[in-house]
Amino acid sequence: MTNDTYNAFTRAGAAGEPLVFSFHGTGGNEHQFVPLVDQILPNAAIVSPRGDVSEYGALRFFRRTGEGVYDMEDLALRTARMSRFIAEHRKANPGRAVYGIGYSNGANILASVLFGQPDLFDRAVLMHPLIPWTPQDNAGLAGKRILITAGERDPICPPEGTHALINYFEAQKADLATLFHPGGHEIRPQEIEAVAAFLTS
């Protein structure tokens, strides 16, 4: 491994099973989505890093200056670091399909990695992402399997922002699936069902 390390929950998994990276939301930790991955893919290898930015004690993957206002320089640096971290684990797990699942701030760092290096993941789940900038085009996203889930009344990740992200991925010709539930920023059962179907199909 390089110095691009994180405190992380890791599990080797059974031979031939996917390698799943999970990325927690603000205030979560490396254990937040391990039970979900276990429920959907009980034999998968898991790498679940802990965000190393503290916002008044709440863990995140990059800095922000306000709600929905990101420190873009910090985001770029931490995206590059996370990309190297993922690449090292992918290299150490040859032959495995590689999936990513992230929620809120975790979905944002996962999306930021995807924008630059879509080859790092075979499938990606973005739950309640908020991308308040227009990413650059990347032909490598064509055919990439991506699921976006969101709430129609999410005060943190407004639907118009989610639709802008959907439009971006559609313009890149990604293999995109979406699900909106009628609530807010919470994860609802129909999202879990959609994630499970997406990762096991």
N, C-alpha and C positions, 0 to 999 in steps of 0.2 A: 504493500500500500504506500501511497505518497503521504504528504503531510495534510492532504485535503480530507481530513477525517472528521467525523462527528461522533458524539456519544450516540449509540444506536442500539436498538434491539435487533439481534440477528438470529436466524435459525437456518440450519443447513438444508432442511427439506429432503424429500425423497428424490432419488435419481429420476431424471426425466420430467419432473414437475416444474411448473413455472417459477421464476424468481419474481417476487412482488415487492416493489418499493411502496411504502405508505408514508404519507406526509400529513402531519396533524395540523389542526387549526390553531389560531391564536389562543394561548392559554392551555393548550393540550400538551402532550408529551409523546415520546416514542412508543408508548403502549396504547395510544388512543384507538388505533384501528387494527391492532393485532387480532383481537377477537373477531372482527368482521372478516378479515382475511382467512382466519381459521375456519369460520363458519362456511365460507364460500369455497375455499381451496385448502382443505385441511392438511394436505401433504406438501404444500408449496414451501419453497425457500422464501424467507422474509428478510428484508433490510428496511428498518424503520428509523430514520435519523431523528434526533432531537434538535429542534431549532436552537441556534446559539445566539439569538438576539433577545434581550430581555426588555420588554416594554412595561415598566412598572411591575415587574415580576412575572408577567405573562410571556411565555416563550413564543418566538416567531422565527421565520427564516430570513427576513430582511427588515430593514428599518423603514419607518414611515414618519411623516411629519404631521399627519392628521388622518381622519377617517377617509379612506380612499385616495389619499395623497401620498405617493411613494417617493422615497429617496432613490431616484433612478440610478445614481452612481453606485450607491450601495447595492441596489438590486442587481446591477450588471456584474459587480464583483462577486456577489454571493451566488449568482446563477452560474458563473464560470466555475466557481469552486464546487458547487453541487454537481455540475456536469462532469467534472473530473472524478468526483467521488462515485457517481453512478457508473461511469465508464470503467473504473477499477473493479467494482463488484461484478459488472457484466463480464469483464475479461476473466475474472476468477470463476465464472459459472458458464463455461462454454456449452453450447448446445441447448440451453434453456430458453424458452420464451420469456420475455421480460415485460412485466406489466407495471404500471404506475397508478396509484390511487391517492388523490389528495382532496382535502376539504378546506374551503375558505383560504386562509393564508397558505396552507399546504397545496391547494389547487393552483394558487398563483405562482408558487415557485416551480411546480411541476410544469405548468403552462409555459413559463419563461424558459425552462430548459428545452421544452418541445419546440418553441419558436426557433431556437438556434441549432439544436441537435436532435431532430426527430428520429434519427436512426438509433438513438439509445433505447427506445421503447417500441414494443410491438403493439401494445394496446395501452390506452391511458384513460383514466376516469377523473374528470374534473367536477367536483361537487361544490356548487355555489362559488364559482370563481369570480374575481373582479379584476379586470384588466383595463385600467383607465388610460391606455395609450394604444396606438395603432401599430401592431407588430409589422416587421418587414416581411415581405413575401418570401416563402421558402418552398421550392419545388419538391423538397424531400418530404413534405407533408401529404403529398398526393397518395391516396390510398391508405393513409394511416388511420387505424381504427381508434376512434375517440368517442367517448360518451360524456355529455355535459348534462348535469342535473341542477335544478334551481327551484326557487320558490317564487310564485307570481307576486307575492307581497313582501319580498325580502328587503328590509330597510338598509341592509349593509351592502348587498349586491343587487342593485336595482335591475329589473328585467331588461330595461333598454341596453344596459351594459352587457348583459348576457347575450342578447340578440346581436349586438355588434360583434361579439366574439364568435357566435355561430356563423354570422355572415363572413367573417374572416376565414374560418376553417372551410366553409363551403367554397370560398374563392380559391383556396389552396387545393381544392378537390380531395379533401380528406374524406374518409369513410366515416361519416358523422352520424351519431344517434343522440337524441335529446329527450329529456323528460322534465316537465314543469309540474310541481304540485301546487295546490292553492294556498299554501301557507307562506311562512317567512324564511328565516335563516336556518331553521332546524332541519335535521335529516329525518325524513318520514319513511314509513315502511315501503311505500311504492318505489322509493329511491333504492333501497336495499335490494328489492326484487329486481330492479333494472340493472343494478351493478352486478348482481349474481348471474343474471342471464347473459350479460355482456362478457363477463370474464370466463364463463364456462361454455359458451356456444362454440 
